[in-house]
Amino acid sequence: MDQRQVLMVLLTMAVATFLTRALPFVALAGLATHPLVQRFGRLLPPMVMVVLVIYGITGMPLDRPSAVLAVIIGVLVTVGIHGLFRQVLLSLLLGTGSYMACIALGW
């Protein structure tokens, strides 16, 4: 393959990638105001977060009661901080920090 062919293949791949990424947004732009789409936009982010939290908790070693307590404290701190301040990063950092502190203290 010479240089011209390589450039043509790369250009074709770039156009195909752009079209497959942009086409759904262009084709479905009129649905953005549909009530069902707006409802999904409100409900899906918290639902995904709940699934991720459950998946993360099920992957933790919960063979000791102290480990279970550390997980419960971490989750409660995360939910509490998020409920008070509505700051995802702050609640994530403080919840993770409280869990790690419990583990480091031997809980």
N, CA, C and O atoms as CSV, one atom per row, in Angstrom:
chain,resi,resn,atom,element,x,y,z
A,1,MET,N,N,0.844,-1.175,0.000
A,1,MET,CA,C,0.000,0.000,0.000
A,1,MET,C,C,0.895,1.246,0.000
A,1,MET,O,O,1.799,1.381,0.824
A,2,ASP,N,N,0.619,2.142,-0.937
A,2,ASP,CA,C,1.419,3.363,-0.958
A,2,ASP,C,C,0.782,4.436,-0.060
A,2,ASP,O,O,-0.273,4.222,0.537
A,3,GLN,N,N,1.435,5.563,0.017
A,3,GLN,CA,C,1.020,6.612,0.946
A,3,GLN,C,C,-0.367,7.161,0.604
A,3,GLN,O,O,-1.142,7.482,1.505
A,4,ARG,N,N,-0.684,7.272,-0.685
A,4,ARG,CA,C,-1.985,7.785,-1.096
A,4,ARG,C,C,-3.102,6.846,-0.646
A,4,ARG,O,O,-4.141,7.312,-0.179
A,5,GLN,N,N,-2.914,5.576,-0.773
A,5,GLN,CA,C,-3.931,4.611,-0.354
A,5,GLN,C,C,-4.135,4.642,1.160
A,5,GLN,O,O,-5.264,4.553,1.641
A,6,VAL,N,N,-3.053,4.766,1.898
A,6,VAL,CA,C,-3.158,4.839,3.355
A,6,VAL,C,C,-3.961,6.073,3.761
A,6,VAL,O,O,-4.823,5.990,4.636
A,7,LEU,N,N,-3.686,7.212,3.132
A,7,LEU,CA,C,-4.427,8.429,3.428
A,7,LEU,C,C,-5.900,8.296,3.069
A,7,LEU,O,O,-6.756,8.793,3.801
A,8,MET,N,N,-6.210,7.643,1.967
A,8,MET,CA,C,-7.607,7.445,1.572
A,8,MET,C,C,-8.335,6.535,2.565
A,8,MET,O,O,-9.495,6.781,2.896
A,9,VAL,N,N,-7.664,5.497,3.036
A,9,VAL,CA,C,-8.269,4.601,4.030
A,9,VAL,C,C,-8.506,5.362,5.327
A,9,VAL,O,O,-9.578,5.247,5.922
A,10,LEU,N,N,-7.524,6.134,5.771
A,10,LEU,CA,C,-7.692,6.918,6.996
A,10,LEU,C,C,-8.807,7.952,6.854
A,10,LEU,O,O,-9.581,8.151,7.790
A,11,LEU,N,N,-8.901,8.608,5.708
A,11,LEU,CA,C,-9.956,9.582,5.477
A,11,LEU,C,C,-11.329,8.904,5.489
A,11,LEU,O,O,-12.279,9.433,6.066
A,12,THR,N,N,-11.432,7.740,4.855
A,12,THR,CA,C,-12.695,6.993,4.841
A,12,THR,C,C,-13.093,6.585,6.258
A,12,THR,O,O,-14.260,6.694,6.634
A,13,MET,N,N,-12.132,6.119,7.034
A,13,MET,CA,C,-12.424,5.726,8.415
A,13,MET,C,C,-12.847,6.936,9.246
A,13,MET,O,O,-13.756,6.827,10.069
A,14,ALA,N,N,-12.215,8.068,9.047
A,14,ALA,CA,C,-12.563,9.275,9.801
A,14,ALA,C,C,-13.982,9.733,9.458
A,14,ALA,O,O,-14.749,10.084,10.354
A,15,VAL,N,N,-14.335,9.731,8.180
A,15,VAL,CA,C,-15.683,10.150,7.775
A,15,VAL,C,C,-16.724,9.175,8.312
A,15,VAL,O,O,-17.765,9.597,8.814
A,16,ALA,N,N,-16.452,7.873,8.210
A,16,ALA,CA,C,-17.401,6.876,8.714
A,16,ALA,C,C,-17.576,6.998,10.225
A,16,ALA,O,O,-18.696,6.890,10.725
A,17,THR,N,N,-16.509,7.218,10.942
A,17,THR,CA,C,-16.597,7.377,12.391
A,17,THR,C,C,-17.384,8.624,12.748
A,17,THR,O,O,-18.229,8.587,13.642
A,18,PHE,N,N,-17.122,9.717,12.068
A,18,PHE,CA,C,-17.845,10.961,12.343
A,18,PHE,C,C,-19.334,10.793,12.065
A,18,PHE,O,O,-20.171,11.208,12.867
A,19,LEU,N,N,-19.668,10.179,10.918
A,19,LEU,CA,C,-21.075,10.011,10.571
A,19,LEU,C,C,-21.807,9.108,11.561
A,19,LEU,O,O,-22.943,9.396,11.935
A,20,THR,N,N,-21.171,8.027,11.985
A,20,THR,CA,C,-21.852,7.143,12.934
A,20,THR,C,C,-21.996,7.779,14.302
A,20,THR,O,O,-22.887,7.395,15.060
A,21,ARG,N,N,-21.162,8.724,14.636
A,21,ARG,CA,C,-21.291,9.430,15.919
A,21,ARG,C,C,-22.311,10.566,15.820
A,21,ARG,O,O,-23.081,10.781,16.756
A,22,ALA,N,N,-22.327,11.291,14.705
A,22,ALA,CA,C,-23.171,12.472,14.576
A,22,ALA,C,C,-24.583,12.162,14.094
A,22,ALA,O,O,-25.522,12.876,14.446
A,23,LEU,N,N,-24.750,11.120,13.302
A,23,LEU,CA,C,-26.049,10.836,12.699
A,23,LEU,C,C,-27.176,10.634,13.711
A,23,LEU,O,O,-28.263,11.171,13.498
A,24,PRO,N,N,-26.976,9.890,14.802
A,24,PRO,CA,C,-28.082,9.758,15.762
A,24,PRO,C,C,-28.517,11.095,16.370
A,24,PRO,O,O,-29.708,11.302,16.607
A,25,PHE,N,N,-27.581,11.994,16.624
A,25,PHE,CA,C,-27.938,13.297,17.192
A,25,PHE,C,C,-28.717,14.136,16.187
A,25,PHE,O,O,-29.665,14.831,16.556
A,26,VAL,N,N,-28.325,14.074,14.935
A,26,VAL,CA,C,-29.019,14.842,13.905
A,26,VAL,C,C,-30.396,14.240,13.644
A,26,VAL,O,O,-31.384,14.969,13.550
A,27,ALA,N,N,-30.467,12.926,13.528
A,27,ALA,CA,C,-31.725,12.263,13.187
A,27,ALA,C,C,-32.748,12.357,14.315
A,27,ALA,O,O,-33.947,12.442,14.051
A,28,LEU,N,N,-32.296,12.342,15.555
A,28,LEU,CA,C,-33.214,12.325,16.689
A,28,LEU,C,C,-33.323,13.669,17.403
A,28,LEU,O,O,-33.818,13.728,18.528
A,29,ALA,N,N,-32.875,14.734,16.775
A,29,ALA,CA,C,-32.901,16.052,17.415
A,29,ALA,C,C,-34.320,16.497,17.743
A,29,ALA,O,O,-34.528,17.201,18.730
A,30,GLY,N,N,-35.278,16.107,16.951
A,30,GLY,CA,C,-36.654,16.501,17.198
A,30,GLY,C,C,-37.280,15.832,18.402
A,30,GLY,O,O,-38.291,16.309,18.917
A,31,LEU,N,N,-36.701,14.739,18.858
A,31,LEU,CA,C,-37.252,14.012,20.001
A,31,LEU,C,C,-36.784,14.559,21.345
A,31,LEU,O,O,-37.219,14.078,22.391
A,32,ALA,N,N,-35.919,15.542,21.330
A,32,ALA,CA,C,-35.349,16.048,22.586
A,32,ALA,C,C,-36.405,16.629,23.512
A,32,ALA,O,O,-36.224,16.632,24.730
A,33,THR,N,N,-37.496,17.115,22.960
A,33,THR,CA,C,-38.539,17.710,23.790
A,33,THR,C,C,-39.663,16.733,24.123
A,33,THR,O,O,-40.625,17.104,24.795
A,34,HIS,N,N,-39.553,15.510,23.667
A,34,HIS,CA,C,-40.592,14.510,23.955
A,34,HIS,C,C,-40.579,14.195,25.455
A,34,HIS,O,O,-39.503,14.052,26.036
A,35,PRO,N,N,-41.751,14.084,26.095
A,35,PRO,CA,C,-41.806,13.849,27.541
A,35,PRO,C,C,-41.101,12.563,27.984
A,35,PRO,O,O,-40.487,12.533,29.050
A,36,LEU,N,N,-41.183,11.513,27.183
A,36,LEU,CA,C,-40.528,10.258,27.554
A,36,LEU,C,C,-39.007,10.410,27.563
A,36,LEU,O,O,-38.333,9.890,28.453
A,37,VAL,N,N,-38.473,11.118,26.578
A,37,VAL,CA,C,-37.028,11.341,26.512
A,37,VAL,C,C,-36.576,12.209,27.682
A,37,VAL,O,O,-35.522,11.966,28.270
A,38,GLN,N,N,-37.369,13.215,28.016
A,38,GLN,CA,C,-37.017,14.072,29.151
A,38,GLN,C,C,-37.079,13.282,30.458
A,38,GLN,O,O,-36.256,13.493,31.349
A,39,ARG,N,N,-38.054,12.372,30.576
A,39,ARG,CA,C,-38.145,11.545,31.782
A,39,ARG,C,C,-36.930,10.631,31.906
A,39,ARG,O,O,-36.357,10.487,32.986
A,40,PHE,N,N,-36.541,10.011,30.781
A,40,PHE,CA,C,-35.342,9.174,30.799
A,40,PHE,C,C,-34.114,9.995,31.156
A,40,PHE,O,O,-33.236,9.517,31.874
A,41,GLY,N,N,-34.045,11.221,30.665
A,41,GLY,CA,C,-32.912,12.090,30.976
A,41,GLY,C,C,-32.808,12.417,32.456
A,41,GLY,O,O,-31.710,12.616,32.975
A,42,ARG,N,N,-33.955,12.472,33.143
A,42,ARG,CA,C,-33.951,12.733,34.587
A,42,ARG,C,C,-33.675,11.473,35.387
A,42,ARG,O,O,-32.987,11.529,36.407
A,43,LEU,N,N,-34.200,10.338,34.943
A,43,LEU,CA,C,-34.143,9.124,35.761
A,43,LEU,C,C,-32.920,8.245,35.519
A,43,LEU,O,O,-32.465,7.566,36.440
A,44,LEU,N,N,-32.386,8.240,34.317
A,44,LEU,CA,C,-31.284,7.326,34.028
A,44,LEU,C,C,-29.998,7.597,34.809
A,44,LEU,O,O,-29.391,6.638,35.286
A,45,PRO,N,N,-29.543,8.850,34.971
A,45,PRO,CA,C,-28.294,9.035,35.726
A,45,PRO,C,C,-28.344,8.477,37.147
A,45,PRO,O,O,-27.400,7.793,37.542
A,46,PRO,N,N,-29.403,8.732,37.951
A,46,PRO,CA,C,-29.421,8.115,39.281
A,46,PRO,C,C,-29.525,6.594,39.226
A,46,PRO,O,O,-28.954,5.898,40.066
A,47,MET,N,N,-30.255,6.079,38.235
A,47,MET,CA,C,-30.388,4.630,38.126
A,47,MET,C,C,-29.038,3.980,37.802
A,47,MET,O,O,-28.703,2.928,38.346
A,48,VAL,N,N,-28.279,4.606,36.924
A,48,VAL,CA,C,-26.955,4.077,36.587
A,48,VAL,C,C,-26.047,4.129,37.810
A,48,VAL,O,O,-25.277,3.198,38.048
A,49,MET,N,N,-26.127,5.212,38.592
A,49,MET,CA,C,-25.304,5.323,39.798
A,49,MET,C,C,-25.660,4.226,40.813
A,49,MET,O,O,-24.771,3.654,41.442
A,50,VAL,N,N,-26.943,3.936,40.971
A,50,VAL,CA,C,-27.348,2.872,41.895
A,50,VAL,C,C,-26.802,1.528,41.440
A,50,VAL,O,O,-26.313,0.747,42.256
A,51,VAL,N,N,-26.883,1.256,40.144
A,51,VAL,CA,C,-26.341,-0.002,39.621
A,51,VAL,C,C,-24.836,-0.076,39.861
A,51,VAL,O,O,-24.326,-1.129,40.241
A,52,LEU,N,N,-24.119,1.028,39.644
A,52,LEU,CA,C,-22.670,1.035,39.864
A,52,LEU,C,C,-22.324,0.838,41.339
A,52,LEU,O,O,-21.362,0.138,41.654
A,53,VAL,N,N,-23.086,1.440,42.241
A,53,VAL,CA,C,-22.837,1.269,43.672
A,53,VAL,C,C,-23.076,-0.179,44.079
A,53,VAL,O,O,-22.271,-0.766,44.802
A,54,ILE,N,N,-24.172,-0.747,43.621
A,54,ILE,CA,C,-24.455,-2.152,43.952
A,54,ILE,C,C,-23.383,-3.067,43.389
A,54,ILE,O,O,-22.943,-3.997,44.064
A,55,TYR,N,N,-22.961,-2.812,42.165
A,55,TYR,CA,C,-21.897,-3.623,41.570
A,55,TYR,C,C,-20.600,-3.474,42.360
A,55,TYR,O,O,-19.892,-4.456,42.586
A,56,GLY,N,N,-20.289,-2.259,42.776
A,56,GLY,CA,C,-19.069,-2.038,43.551
A,56,GLY,C,C,-19.118,-2.714,44.906
A,56,GLY,O,O,-18.121,-3.278,45.355
A,57,ILE,N,N,-20.269,-2.664,45.561
A,57,ILE,CA,C,-20.398,-3.286,46.882
A,57,ILE,C,C,-20.324,-4.794,46.786
A,57,ILE,O,O,-19.733,-5.438,47.653
A,58,THR,N,N,-20.916,-5.377,45.744
A,58,THR,CA,C,-20.880,-6.839,45.617
A,58,THR,C,C,-19.476,-7.349,45.328
A,58,THR,O,O,-19.189,-8.524,45.555
A,59,GLY,N,N,-18.601,-6.487,44.831
A,59,GLY,CA,C,-17.238,-6.901,44.570
A,59,GLY,C,C,-16.315,-6.778,45.771
A,59,GLY,O,O,-15.148,-7.165,45.701
A,60,MET,N,N,-16.825,-6.246,46.866
A,60,MET,CA,C,-15.991,-6.050,48.056
A,60,MET,C,C,-15.986,-7.302,48.921
A,60,MET,O,O,-16.970,-8.041,48.961
A,61,PRO,N,N,-14.878,-7.537,49.612
A,61,PRO,CA,C,-14.841,-8.681,50.529
A,61,PRO,C,C,-15.656,-8.378,51.789
A,61,PRO,O,O,-15.266,-7.543,52.605
A,62,LEU,N,N,-16.764,-9.049,51.933
A,62,LEU,CA,C,-17.643,-8.810,53.074
A,62,LEU,C,C,-17.663,-10.032,53.986
A,62,LEU,O,O,-18.721,-10.471,54.438
A,63,ASP,N,N,-16.476,-10.569,54.249
A,63,ASP,CA,C,-16.379,-11.796,55.036
A,63,ASP,C,C,-16.332,-11.526,56.542
A,63,ASP,O,O,-16.500,-12.449,57.339
A,64,ARG,N,N,-16.106,-10.279,56.934
A,64,ARG,CA,C,-16.069,-9.925,58.362
A,64,ARG,C,C,-17.140,-8.874,58.648
A,64,ARG,O,O,-17.448,-8.048,57.789
A,65,PRO,N,N,-17.696,-8.906,59.833
A,65,PRO,CA,C,-18.687,-7.874,60.177
A,65,PRO,C,C,-18.107,-6.463,60.138
A,65,PRO,O,O,-18.816,-5.511,59.816
A,66,SER,N,N,-16.834,-6.325,60.460
A,66,SER,CA,C,-16.221,-4.992,60.427
A,66,SER,C,C,-16.124,-4.462,58.990
A,66,SER,O,O,-16.252,-3.260,58.763
A,67,ALA,N,N,-15.899,-5.353,58.030
A,67,ALA,CA,C,-15.857,-4.925,56.631
A,67,ALA,C,C,-17.234,-4.477,56.169
A,67,ALA,O,O,-17.356,-3.509,55.419
A,68,VAL,N,N,-18.267,-5.176,56.611
A,68,VAL,CA,C,-19.636,-4.777,56.284
A,68,VAL,C,C,-19.937,-3.417,56.896
A,68,VAL,O,O,-20.559,-2.571,56.255
A,69,LEU,N,N,-19.502,-3.204,58.127
A,69,LEU,CA,C,-19.719,-1.921,58.792
A,69,LEU,C,C,-19.002,-0.789,58.048
A,69,LEU,O,O,-19.548,0.305,57.899
A,70,ALA,N,N,-17.795,-1.056,57.590
A,70,ALA,CA,C,-17.051,-0.037,56.840
A,70,ALA,C,C,-17.784,0.325,55.555
A,70,ALA,O,O,-17.850,1.500,55.191
A,71,VAL,N,N,-18.334,-0.665,54.865
A,71,VAL,CA,C,-19.091,-0.395,53.639
A,71,VAL,C,C,-20.337,0.416,53.954
A,71,VAL,O,O,-20.652,1.372,53.245
A,72,ILE,N,N,-21.045,0.045,55.005
A,72,ILE,CA,C,-22.260,0.770,55.379
A,72,ILE,C,C,-21.936,2.221,55.735
A,72,ILE,O,O,-22.653,3.136,55.330
A,73,ILE,N,N,-20.859,2.430,56.490
A,73,ILE,CA,C,-20.456,3.797,56.850
A,73,ILE,C,C,-20.104,4.592,55.593
A,73,ILE,O,O,-20.511,5.745,55.454
A,74,GLY,N,N,-19.359,3.987,54.692
A,74,GLY,CA,C,-18.986,4.674,53.447
A,74,GLY,C,C,-20.196,5.066,52.615
A,74,GLY,O,O,-20.263,6.180,52.095
A,75,VAL,N,N,-21.149,4.156,52.490
A,75,VAL,CA,C,-22.349,4.449,51.711
A,75,VAL,C,C,-23.181,5.532,52.400
A,75,VAL,O,O,-23.674,6.446,51.740
A,76,LEU,N,N,-23.339,5.435,53.724
A,76,LEU,CA,C,-24.127,6.437,54.441
A,76,LEU,C,C,-23.496,7.823,54.374
A,76,LEU,O,O,-24.203,8.819,54.221
A,77,VAL,N,N,-22.179,7.894,54.487
A,77,VAL,CA,C,-21.498,9.190,54.375
A,77,VAL,C,C,-21.694,9.752,52.966
A,77,VAL,O,O,-21.966,10.942,52.805
A,78,THR,N,N,-21.558,8.905,51.950
A,78,THR,CA,C,-21.736,9.360,50.573
A,78,THR,C,C,-23.147,9.899,50.353
A,78,THR,O,O,-23.325,10.987,49.806
A,79,VAL,N,N,-24.138,9.137,50.779
A,79,VAL,CA,C,-25.533,9.564,50.596
A,79,VAL,C,C,-25.825,10.823,51.420
A,79,VAL,O,O,-26.489,11.741,50.938
A,80,GLY,N,N,-25.332,10.865,52.654
A,80,GLY,CA,C,-25.574,12.022,53.500
A,80,GLY,C,C,-24.959,13.296,52.967
A,80,GLY,O,O,-25.610,14.341,52.937
A,81,ILE,N,N,-23.712,13.216,52.547
A,81,ILE,CA,C,-23.035,14.398,52.007
A,81,ILE,C,C,-23.701,14.842,50.713
A,81,ILE,O,O,-23.875,16.037,50.471
A,82,HIS,N,N,-24.070,13.872,49.884
A,82,HIS,CA,C,-24.726,14.253,48.637
A,82,HIS,C,C,-26.102,14.863,48.906
A,82,HIS,O,O,-26.511,15.799,48.219
A,83,GLY,N,N,-26.809,14.338,49.894
A,83,GLY,CA,C,-28.100,14.902,50.247
A,83,GLY,C,C,-27.990,16.327,50.772
A,83,GLY,O,O,-28.874,17.149,50.530
A,84,LEU,N,N,-26.924,16.619,51.480
A,84,LEU,CA,C,-26.745,17.961,52.040
A,84,LEU,C,C,-26.259,18.984,51.016
A,84,LEU,O,O,-26.787,20.093,50.931
A,85,PHE,N,N,-25.251,18.599,50.246
A,85,PHE,CA,C,-24.569,19.580,49.397
A,85,PHE,C,C,-24.833,19.427,47.903
A,85,PHE,O,O,-24.561,20.354,47.140
A,86,ARG,N,N,-25.357,18.276,47.465
A,86,ARG,CA,C,-25.610,18.009,46.040
A,86,ARG,C,C,-24.349,18.202,45.196
A,86,ARG,O,O,-24.411,18.714,44.078
A,87,GLN,N,N,-23.208,17.789,45.744
A,87,GLN,CA,C,-21.934,17.856,45.036
A,87,GLN,C,C,-21.399,16.433,44.865
A,87,GLN,O,O,-20.971,15.801,45.830
A,88,VAL,N,N,-21.430,15.942,43.631
A,88,VAL,CA,C,-21.059,14.554,43.379
A,88,VAL,C,C,-19.607,14.295,43.780
A,88,VAL,O,O,-19.319,13.299,44.445
A,89,LEU,N,N,-18.705,15.168,43.389
A,89,LEU,CA,C,-17.294,14.947,43.680
A,89,LEU,C,C,-17.025,14.956,45.185
A,89,LEU,O,O,-16.272,14.122,45.688
A,90,LEU,N,N,-17.630,15.883,45.891
A,90,LEU,CA,C,-17.445,15.964,47.333
A,90,LEU,C,C,-17.977,14.712,48.022
A,90,LEU,O,O,-17.302,14.142,48.879
A,91,SER,N,N,-19.172,14.283,47.656
A,91,SER,CA,C,-19.739,13.095,48.289
A,91,SER,C,C,-18.929,11.852,47.938
A,91,SER,O,O,-18.752,10.971,48.779
A,92,LEU,N,N,-18.442,11.774,46.719
A,92,LEU,CA,C,-17.618,10.639,46.311
A,92,LEU,C,C,-16.313,10.596,47.096
A,92,LEU,O,O,-15.912,9.540,47.585
A,93,LEU,N,N,-15.659,11.734,47.216
A,93,LEU,CA,C,-14.379,11.784,47.927
A,93,LEU,C,C,-14.544,11.498,49.425
A,93,LEU,O,O,-13.776,10.724,49.997
A,94,LEU,N,N,-15.532,12.112,50.048
A,94,LEU,CA,C,-15.717,11.907,51.486
A,94,LEU,C,C,-16.223,10.500,51.797
A,94,LEU,O,O,-15.823,9.904,52.797
A,95,GLY,N,N,-17.095,9.971,50.950
A,95,GLY,CA,C,-17.571,8.602,51.160
A,95,GLY,C,C,-16.452,7.583,50.996
A,95,GLY,O,O,-16.312,6.669,51.809
A,96,THR,N,N,-15.655,7.742,49.939
A,96,THR,CA,C,-14.519,6.845,49.729
A,96,THR,C,C,-13.497,7.013,50.840
A,96,THR,O,O,-12.932,6.033,51.326
A,97,GLY,N,N,-13.260,8.260,51.243
A,97,GLY,CA,C,-12.312,8.514,52.327
A,97,GLY,C,C,-12.748,7.905,53.644
A,97,GLY,O,O,-11.926,7.367,54.386
A,98,SER,N,N,-14.045,7.987,53.938
A,98,SER,CA,C,-14.520,7.395,55.189
A,98,SER,C,C,-14.410,5.873,55.155
A,98,SER,O,O,-14.074,5.256,56.166
A,99,TYR,N,N,-14.688,5.263,54.009
A,99,TYR,CA,C,-14.525,3.817,53.883
A,99,TYR,C,C,-13.058,3.429,54.065
A,99,TYR,O,O,-12.747,2.478,54.782
A,100,MET,N,N,-12.168,4.164,53.418
A,100,MET,CA,C,-10.741,3.844,53.517
A,100,MET,C,C,-10.225,4.074,54.928
A,100,MET,O,O,-9.369,3.326,55.400
A,101,ALA,N,N,-10.733,5.102,55.613
A,101,ALA,CA,C,-10.318,5.342,56.987
A,101,ALA,C,C,-10.775,4.188,57.892
A,101,ALA,O,O,-10.029,3.751,58.768
A,102,CYS,N,N,-11.978,3.707,57.679
A,102,CYS,CA,C,-12.467,2.571,58.479
A,102,CYS,C,C,-11.593,1.338,58.253
A,102,CYS,O,O,-11.258,0.631,59.203
A,103,ILE,N,N,-11.228,1.085,57.015
A,103,ILE,CA,C,-10.374,-0.073,56.709
A,103,ILE,C,C,-8.988,0.127,57.312
A,103,ILE,O,O,-8.420,-0.802,57.886
A,104,ALA,N,N,-8.438,1.347,57.183
A,104,ALA,CA,C,-7.100,1.612,57.722
A,104,ALA,C,C,-7.064,1.501,59.240
A,104,ALA,O,O,-6.041,1.120,59.809
A,105,LEU,N,N,-8.165,1.828,59.896
A,105,LEU,CA,C,-8.217,1.730,61.356
A,105,LEU,C,C,-8.465,0.295,61.847
A,105,LEU,O,O,-8.508,0.021,63.046
A,106,GLY,N,N,-8.622,-0.589,60.884
A,106,GLY,CA,C,-8.790,-1.993,61.248
A,106,GLY,C,C,-10.219,-2.410,61.496
A,106,GLY,O,O,-10.467,-3.438,62.127
A,107,TRP,N,N,-11.148,-1.637,61.015
A,107,TRP,CA,C,-12.550,-2.005,61.178
A,107,TRP,C,C,-12.924,-3.096,60.239
A,107,TRP,O,O,-14.073,-3.538,60.232
